[in-house]
């Protein structure tokens, strides 16, 4: 007697059970499959698709007949192919007793001419939209929205301003009009005012003193190169690109000084100005004698004068008190063309420049704003 291994017997039963389950699942799937059946009404209406179970006929309630599609309806034909973008139909009407074992498409055929209407679209300046012809009584499917630069499309309206939407029913030829809403333009930023100002590193120059200065323009809301210029170049010159100012190597007709306008100009023509002075040649007068360079005297007159178009600092060497400084304000309202200055030993009378005491030689130095200097040594004077 042949003995069968119990484990092998058990494994065989398990495998057989699994195979049986797989077969059952496959058969359940196979016989419960559903296929798409598409109805093309061929009258402008939207196609309909239904599901039909494997090897079942189409349910009668899903079939539209003459009472649904009109007196001109003939029959349903199966679409068996496509040729030159046109459906190719079977040579006989579809038998609705046919068992469905694949996806199919059925197309309705009619006799005579189906009444149609044409929908025309006026895009009112937007992109062109082709007219649509549909069977009368068919729901309208609107075309893709037109485009119009700078506008938002708000929809289609008939001549009575009635809005038109998908699936609307129209009874006659109709023109629909596009309605647009202008997209607001962004407000431009207000143009910022262009500004320019001009400053000078110093405002007084002279060939025998300080000879250089710098003009500096500060600009706002402007770009490009600033150009510098002068109203008169006999006494000083300027670099138009850098604003560097220099005394001319040989100033012409400048001994009496000059007021010169410095101008800075932007590319758009905005300007700023400042005044720079070429100082009058410094001269010192003592006891009716005028000195234009360092000199000495032993005259007893305790007063002296200078040209009246400049600020001047007085200095007395070895003085026991600080020097008195005369400025333009001291003499600008006087009728005389000179101002009286003085040197200080013990005291000074500001209105006359007279001193009360001197016991030794003194050196009086006048220094202008542009750093011109003239010194006069007074050899002796007894109060």
C-alpha positions as CSV (number, residue, x, y, z in Angstrom):
1,X,0.0,0.0,0.0
2,X,1.3,3.5,-1.0
3,X,1.4,6.0,1.8
4,X,0.8,9.7,1.0
5,X,2.8,12.3,3.0
6,X,0.3,14.2,5.1
7,X,2.2,17.6,4.6
8,X,2.1,17.2,0.8
9,X,-1.6,16.4,1.0
10,X,-2.2,19.5,3.0
11,X,-0.1,21.8,0.7
12,X,-2.0,20.4,-2.3
13,X,-5.3,21.3,-0.8
14,X,-4.2,24.9,0.0
15,X,-2.9,25.4,-3.6
16,X,-6.1,24.0,-5.0
17,X,-8.2,26.3,-2.8
18,X,-6.2,29.3,-4.0
19,X,-6.6,28.4,-7.6
20,X,-10.3,27.9,-7.1
21,X,-10.6,31.4,-5.5
22,X,-8.7,33.0,-8.4
23,X,-10.9,31.3,-11.0
24,X,-14.1,32.3,-9.2
25,X,-12.9,36.0,-8.9
26,X,-11.9,36.0,-12.6
27,X,-15.3,34.6,-13.6
28,X,-17.1,37.1,-11.5
29,X,-15.1,40.0,-13.0
30,X,-15.5,38.6,-16.5
31,X,-19.2,38.2,-16.5
32,X,-19.8,41.5,-14.6
33,X,-17.9,43.7,-16.9
34,X,-19.7,46.8,-18.3
35,X,-19.1,48.5,-21.6
36,X,-19.8,52.1,-22.8
37,X,-22.6,52.6,-25.4
38,X,-22.5,56.1,-26.8
39,X,-25.6,57.7,-28.5
40,X,-24.8,60.4,-31.0
41,X,-28.1,62.2,-31.6
42,X,-26.7,63.9,-34.7
43,X,-28.8,67.0,-34.1
44,X,-26.5,69.2,-32.2
45,X,-27.5,67.8,-28.8
46,X,-24.8,66.5,-26.5
47,X,-23.9,62.9,-26.8
48,X,-25.1,60.5,-24.1
49,X,-23.1,57.5,-22.8
50,X,-24.6,54.6,-20.8
51,X,-23.0,51.4,-19.2
52,X,-24.2,48.0,-20.3
53,X,-23.3,44.8,-18.6
54,X,-21.4,42.1,-20.5
55,X,-23.5,40.0,-22.8
56,X,-26.6,42.0,-22.0
57,X,-28.8,43.9,-24.5
58,X,-29.3,47.7,-24.1
59,X,-32.2,48.5,-21.8
60,X,-35.2,49.7,-23.7
61,X,-35.6,52.7,-21.4
62,X,-32.2,54.0,-22.5
63,X,-33.2,54.0,-26.2
64,X,-34.6,57.2,-27.6
65,X,-37.0,56.7,-30.5
66,X,-39.1,58.7,-32.9
67,X,-41.3,60.1,-30.2
68,X,-38.1,61.5,-28.6
69,X,-36.2,62.7,-31.6
70,X,-39.0,63.8,-34.0
71,X,-40.9,62.5,-37.0
72,X,-37.8,62.7,-39.2
73,X,-35.9,60.2,-37.1
74,X,-35.2,56.9,-39.1
75,X,-33.1,54.6,-37.0
76,X,-29.9,54.1,-35.0
77,X,-26.8,52.9,-36.9
78,X,-23.5,51.6,-35.4
79,X,-20.4,53.6,-36.2
80,X,-17.9,51.1,-37.5
81,X,-15.1,53.5,-38.4
82,X,-14.0,56.9,-39.4
83,X,-13.0,58.0,-42.9
84,X,-11.8,61.6,-43.8
85,X,-13.0,62.7,-40.3
86,X,-16.5,61.4,-41.1
87,X,-18.2,58.5,-39.3
88,X,-18.6,55.3,-41.3
89,X,-21.9,53.5,-40.5
90,X,-23.0,49.9,-40.8
91,X,-25.1,49.1,-43.8
92,X,-28.2,48.3,-41.7
93,X,-29.9,49.6,-38.6
94,X,-28.6,48.4,-35.2
95,X,-30.5,45.5,-33.7
96,X,-31.1,46.4,-30.0
97,X,-31.4,42.6,-29.2
98,X,-27.6,42.4,-29.8
99,X,-25.6,41.3,-26.8
100,X,-23.0,43.9,-25.9
101,X,-19.5,42.5,-25.6
102,X,-17.5,45.7,-26.4
103,X,-17.8,49.5,-26.3
104,X,-19.8,50.8,-29.3
105,X,-21.1,54.1,-30.7
106,X,-24.6,54.5,-32.2
107,X,-25.6,57.4,-34.5
108,X,-29.1,58.6,-35.2
109,X,-30.2,59.1,-38.9
110,X,-33.0,61.3,-40.0
111,X,-34.9,61.8,-43.3
112,X,-35.3,65.2,-44.9
113,X,-33.6,68.4,-43.6
114,X,-33.5,69.2,-39.9
115,X,-34.4,72.8,-39.2
116,X,-31.4,74.7,-37.9
117,X,-30.6,78.1,-36.4
118,X,-27.4,80.1,-36.5
119,X,-25.9,81.9,-33.5
120,X,-23.6,84.8,-34.5
121,X,-21.2,86.3,-32.0
122,X,-20.2,90.0,-32.0
123,X,-17.1,90.3,-29.8
124,X,-17.2,94.1,-29.7
125,X,-13.5,94.6,-30.4
126,X,-12.3,91.3,-28.9
127,X,-10.9,88.3,-30.8
128,X,-13.2,86.9,-33.5
129,X,-15.6,84.1,-32.7
130,X,-17.0,81.9,-35.5
131,X,-20.8,81.5,-35.7
132,X,-22.5,78.3,-34.6
133,X,-25.3,76.4,-36.4
134,X,-27.4,74.0,-34.3
135,X,-30.6,72.1,-34.7
136,X,-33.6,74.1,-33.6
137,X,-34.6,73.1,-30.1
138,X,-31.1,72.0,-29.2
139,X,-29.3,73.4,-26.1
140,X,-26.7,76.0,-27.0
141,X,-23.1,75.3,-25.9
142,X,-21.2,78.6,-25.9
143,X,-17.8,78.8,-27.6
144,X,-14.5,79.6,-25.9
145,X,-14.4,83.1,-24.4
146,X,-12.9,85.8,-26.7
147,X,-9.9,87.9,-25.6
148,X,-9.5,91.7,-25.6
149,X,-6.2,93.3,-24.3
150,X,-6.9,95.5,-21.3
151,X,-10.4,94.2,-20.7
152,X,-12.1,91.4,-18.7
153,X,-14.8,89.3,-20.5
154,X,-18.1,89.6,-18.6
155,X,-20.2,87.2,-20.8
156,X,-22.5,87.1,-23.9
157,X,-25.8,89.1,-24.0
158,X,-28.6,89.3,-26.6
159,X,-29.8,92.6,-28.0
160,X,-32.1,93.0,-25.0
161,X,-29.1,92.8,-22.6
162,X,-30.3,89.3,-21.5
163,X,-27.3,87.2,-20.4
164,X,-26.8,84.0,-22.3
165,X,-25.4,80.8,-20.6
166,X,-24.7,77.3,-21.6
167,X,-27.7,75.0,-22.3
168,X,-30.0,77.9,-23.2
169,X,-32.7,77.1,-25.8
170,X,-33.0,79.6,-28.7
171,X,-35.9,79.5,-31.2
172,X,-34.4,81.6,-34.1
173,X,-31.2,83.0,-35.6
174,X,-29.6,85.2,-32.9
175,X,-26.7,87.5,-32.5
176,X,-25.0,87.6,-29.2
177,X,-22.8,90.5,-28.0
178,X,-19.8,90.4,-25.8
179,X,-19.7,92.6,-22.8
180,X,-16.3,93.8,-21.5
181,X,-15.0,95.5,-18.4
182,X,-11.9,97.7,-18.7
183,X,-9.1,96.6,-16.4
184,X,-8.1,99.7,-14.3
185,X,-4.7,101.0,-15.2
186,X,-2.3,101.3,-12.3
187,X,-1.9,104.9,-11.2
188,X,1.6,106.1,-12.2
189,X,3.8,107.1,-9.3
190,X,4.0,110.9,-9.0
191,X,7.1,112.1,-10.6
192,X,9.5,113.2,-7.8
193,X,10.7,116.7,-8.0
194,X,14.3,117.1,-9.2
195,X,16.4,119.1,-6.8
196,X,19.9,120.5,-6.8
197,X,21.9,122.6,-4.3
198,X,25.4,123.9,-4.5
199,X,28.0,124.5,-1.7
200,X,31.5,125.9,-1.8
201,X,34.4,124.8,0.3
202,X,35.3,128.5,0.7
203,X,33.9,131.7,-0.9
204,X,37.0,133.9,-1.2
205,X,40.2,133.5,-3.2
206,X,43.2,135.5,-4.2
207,X,46.3,134.9,-6.2
208,X,48.4,136.1,-3.2
209,X,46.5,134.0,-0.7
210,X,44.3,130.9,-0.9
211,X,44.1,129.9,-4.5
212,X,41.7,126.9,-4.6
213,X,38.2,125.9,-3.6
214,X,35.7,123.2,-4.5
215,X,32.1,123.5,-5.7
216,X,30.0,120.5,-4.7
217,X,26.5,119.9,-6.1
218,X,24.0,117.8,-4.2
219,X,21.1,116.4,-6.4
220,X,17.9,114.5,-5.7
221,X,15.8,112.5,-8.2
222,X,18.3,113.2,-11.0
223,X,20.8,111.1,-12.8
224,X,23.7,111.9,-15.1
225,X,26.6,114.3,-15.0
226,X,26.4,117.7,-13.3
227,X,28.2,120.4,-15.3
228,X,29.9,123.3,-13.4
229,X,30.5,126.8,-14.9
230,X,31.4,130.4,-13.9
231,X,29.9,133.7,-15.0
232,X,33.5,135.2,-15.4
233,X,36.8,133.4,-15.9
234,X,39.2,136.4,-15.9
235,X,40.1,135.8,-12.2
236,X,39.3,132.2,-11.5
237,X,38.6,129.0,-13.5
238,X,36.6,125.9,-12.8
239,X,36.7,122.2,-13.9
240,X,33.3,121.6,-15.4
241,X,33.3,117.9,-14.4
242,X,34.8,118.0,-10.8
243,X,33.9,121.5,-9.6
244,X,37.5,122.2,-8.7
245,X,38.0,126.0,-8.6
246,X,41.5,127.7,-9.1
247,X,42.8,131.2,-9.3
248,X,43.9,132.0,-12.8
249,X,47.7,132.0,-13.2
250,X,47.5,135.6,-14.5
251,X,44.3,137.2,-13.3
252,X,43.2,140.0,-15.6
253,X,41.6,143.2,-14.4
254,X,41.0,141.7,-11.0
255,X,42.9,144.1,-8.6
256,X,39.6,145.6,-7.5
257,X,38.0,142.2,-6.8
258,X,35.1,140.5,-8.4
259,X,31.8,138.7,-7.4
260,X,31.5,135.6,-9.6
261,X,28.5,133.3,-10.0
262,X,29.2,129.5,-9.8
263,X,26.6,127.4,-11.5
264,X,25.9,123.7,-11.3
265,X,23.5,122.3,-13.9
266,X,21.8,118.8,-14.2
267,X,21.3,117.0,-17.5
268,X,17.7,118.2,-17.5
269,X,18.6,121.8,-17.0
270,X,17.9,122.2,-13.3
271,X,20.5,124.7,-11.8
272,X,21.8,125.9,-8.5
273,X,24.1,128.9,-8.0
274,X,26.5,130.3,-5.4
275,X,28.7,133.4,-5.2
276,X,32.5,133.2,-4.9
277,X,34.6,136.3,-4.5
278,X,37.9,137.2,-6.0
279,X,39.3,139.4,-3.3
280,X,40.5,143.0,-3.9
281,X,44.2,143.4,-3.8
282,X,45.1,144.1,-0.1
283,X,46.5,147.6,0.6
284,X,47.3,149.2,3.9
285,X,47.3,153.0,4.4
286,X,49.2,154.7,7.2
287,X,49.7,158.4,7.6
288,X,48.3,159.0,4.1
289,X,50.8,156.5,2.6
290,X,49.5,153.3,1.0
291,X,51.4,150.1,1.3
292,X,50.8,147.1,-1.0
293,X,53.5,144.9,0.5
294,X,55.5,144.5,3.8
295,X,57.2,147.8,4.9
296,X,58.1,149.9,7.9
297,X,57.7,153.4,9.2
298,X,58.6,155.5,12.2
299,X,55.6,157.8,11.9
300,X,53.9,158.7,15.1
301,X,50.3,158.4,13.8
302,X,48.6,155.6,15.7
303,X,46.0,154.8,13.0
304,X,45.9,152.9,9.7
305,X,43.3,151.8,7.2
306,X,42.7,149.0,4.6
307,X,40.5,148.6,1.5
308,X,36.9,148.3,2.5
309,X,35.7,145.3,0.4
310,X,37.1,142.6,2.6
311,X,37.2,141.2,6.1
312,X,40.6,141.9,7.8
313,X,42.1,140.6,10.9
314,X,44.6,142.9,12.7
315,X,47.5,141.5,14.7
316,X,50.2,143.2,16.7
317,X,53.2,141.1,17.7
318,X,54.0,141.0,21.3
319,X,50.7,142.6,22.3
320,X,49.4,141.8,25.7
321,X,45.8,141.3,24.6
322,X,44.3,139.5,21.6
323,X,44.0,141.4,18.3
324,X,40.8,143.1,17.4
325,X,39.1,141.8,14.3
326,X,37.3,144.1,11.9
327,X,34.7,142.5,9.7
328,X,32.7,143.8,6.7
329,X,29.9,144.6,9.1
330,X,32.1,147.1,10.9
331,X,32.4,149.3,7.8
332,X,29.6,148.4,5.4
333,X,27.4,151.2,6.5
334,X,30.1,153.9,6.6
335,X,30.4,156.5,4.0
336,X,34.1,156.4,3.9
337,X,35.9,153.9,1.7
338,X,38.3,152.9,4.5
339,X,38.1,151.8,8.1
340,X,40.3,152.8,11.0
341,X,42.1,150.0,12.7
342,X,44.5,149.9,15.5
343,X,47.1,148.0,17.4
344,X,46.7,147.1,21.0
345,X,49.3,147.7,23.8
346,X,47.3,148.5,26.9
347,X,43.9,149.6,25.4
348,X,42.3,150.6,22.1
349,X,39.6,153.0,21.2
350,X,37.5,151.0,18.6
351,X,36.0,154.0,16.9
352,X,39.4,155.6,16.1
353,X,41.9,152.8,16.5
354,X,44.0,155.0,18.8
355,X,46.1,153.3,21.5
356,X,46.9,154.7,24.8
357,X,50.5,153.5,25.2
358,X,53.4,152.0,23.3
359,X,56.9,151.6,24.5
360,X,58.6,149.5,21.7
361,X,58.6,148.8,18.0
362,X,55.5,146.9,16.9
363,X,54.7,144.9,13.8
364,X,51.1,145.4,12.6
365,X,49.8,142.7,10.3
366,X,46.6,142.8,8.3
367,X,45.3,139.4,7.1
368,X,42.4,139.2,4.6
369,X,39.8,136.4,4.3
370,X,41.7,135.0,1.4
371,X,44.9,135.0,3.5
372,X,46.5,138.0,1.9
373,X,49.0,139.6,4.4
374,X,50.7,143.0,4.7
375,X,52.9,143.9,7.7
376,X,53.9,147.4,8.7
377,X,56.6,147.8,11.4
378,X,56.2,151.0,13.4
379,X,59.6,151.8,14.7
380,X,58.7,154.1,17.5
381,X,55.7,155.9,19.1
382,X,55.3,157.5,22.5
383,X,51.8,158.2,23.7
